[in-house]
Amino acid sequence: MDFSKSQTYFNLARSFAGECQAGMRYQLVAREATKAGLQSLADTLRTIAKNETNHARVFFEALVAHAGSRENIPVEAGYPFHTGTIAESLLFAAEDEKSEHENIYPAFARTAREEGFEDIALKYEQVAKVEENHEIIFRYLYDAVKNGTLYSCEHPVIWICGECGYMHTSKEPWKVCPLCGAKQGEVQLHLPYEGI
C-alpha cells in the first residue's frame, strides 16, 4: 500500500495538528492561571502542554518515517476554539482529552492496524493512555478550582513551596510561605493518583 494514499497518512497529519493546537490552548490557560497568581497550576498546565507538543512530535516523526518530507498534506477536521474562566477552560480540556482517548485515537489505531501499520497503531494506543490520564488531571483541577479546594485536602498532606522547598504537613498550606514569603499560588499541587 502506498502510505500517502492510506487513511493513516491523513490521520497522522490531523493528529499532529490537533496536538499542536491542544498544546497552545493549554499554554493560554496557563497564562491566565499565572495572571491569577496560581503559578503551580500554570506550571502543571505547561507540563501537560509540553506532553501534547511531544505527542505532536511523535505523530510528525511517524508520518515522515513512512512518507518522507511533504510540501503539504490537506487536513480537514474540526478543532475546538472554546474559552472561558480558568475552571471552564479546564473542563473543556477534560472533555477534549476524553474525546481523544475514547474515540479519536482508538479509531485511528484500528485504522492503522487494518492498513498494516502496527507501529503507528501502538503509538496511538500509547498516546490515548496519556490522554486518559490528562482527562483525570483536568477534571480534578476543574473541580478544585471551581470548588475552591485547589489548596486543601481532606487529610493532612505535605505541602511544598515551589520557590524555596519549605515543607509543612496539614490539610491546607500557608497563604504566604513562612520561609521565603512566596504566595500560596507557588505551593506545589497534589494531583490525584487513583485511576492514573
PyMOL commands that set and color helices and strands:
alter all, ss='L'
color gray80, all
select helices_A, chain A and resi 3-5+7-35+39-67+86-114+118-147+184-186
alter helices_A, ss='H'
color red, helices_A
select strands_A, chain A and resi 157-160+167-170
alter strands_A, ss='S'
color yellow, strands_A
deselect
rebuild
show_as cartoon
